[in-house]
Amino acid sequence: MKRALMVGAALLMPYTVAAQRPVHTYSIVARDSATGQLGVAVQSHWFSVGSMVTWAEAGVGAVATQSFVDPAYGPLGLTLMRSGKTAEEALRALVSGDATPDVRQVAFVDAKGNVAAYTGDKAIEAASHIRGRGYSVQANLMLKQTVPTAMARAYENAKGDLADRLLAALEAAQAEGGDIRGSQSAAILIVNGTSTGKPWADKLIDLRVEDHKEPLRELRRLVHLARAYQHMNAGDEAVARNDPEAALREYATAESMAPDSLTNGEMVFWHAVVLVNLGRVDEALPLFNRAFAQDRNWVELVRRLPAAGQLPNDPRIINRIVGQVSALR
């Protein structure tokens, strides 16, 4: 079935209802009242749930579309809210244009914190949603009817930033029994409250666990690692603005956050590079050692960096760095 939707002066034509996919799940959409950040997080016993359920745009809103999912609710909902529709108006327009709304479960939050949610009569029990101030939690095919209540309570009581609170809601759902079928994939997407005009910069966290025995535990690990890499990025930016001391602080923070990660070799490597460029070779050598111990290919990269202007073009310094490799054998 095809319907036309008016979006301001524009006409979205046609709106074709997608093939039904049984992405039964629990999710949360929310706006952080302090930062304005917009987020959506989800878990399901379905492969790659984040590819269909989670949608968000800086300065516009966030959408979770699930149950017998129509992914079109995501981009179309954002288009409607971008045009000035409230979350409620946008959701109402899409539900009214849907040939099979009874099987849907959808939630919207807009950039002003307005929230809208819909659970169709044919969403598989236990299915319901709860709207709170600036957020909505929704679930279907749950083991217990109490899952949304547990999610709402956890989100409202959780400390930390938006990512922490979204994860707390998902973890509370799982602790309450979660999806009757178990768990498989999870995702979290957080964007800026206002747009900078650079979508790649406005996307603060965009992580997916596509297939895992414990997707929520893995998702929390990835969020922590993403925060470590945010410090790496801040270090790179400090280097670019010629603030090496700030760069060193950021790199050291990143390393401390991921001491056992396979990525830690990269973190200590670039930290060491900055130290060498500051003339602090002695301090850099132990860090290079740690990177070389993890993967010997870092040695070859050292040799290539002078030509790229990333290390001094001084054979004595380069030989001193790579000469440590023999001690690792």
Secondary structure, DSSP 8 states (H G I E B T S, - for coil): -EEEEEETTEEEEEEE----EEE-EEEEEEE-TTT--EEEEEEESSTTTHHHHEEEETTTEEEEEEEEE-TTHHHHHHHHHHTT--HHHHHHHHHHT-S-GGGEEEEEEETT--EEEEE-TTS-SS-EEEEETTEEEEE-SBSSTTHHHHHHHHHHH--SSHHHHHHHHHHHHHHTT-BTT---EEEEEEE-SS--S-HHHHEEEEEEE-S-SSHHHHHHHHHHHHHHHHHHHHHHHHHHTT-HHHHHHHHHHHHHH-TTSTTHHHHHHHHHHHHHHTT-HHHHHHHHHHHHHH-THHHHHHHHGGGGTSS-S-HHHHHHHHTTHHHH-
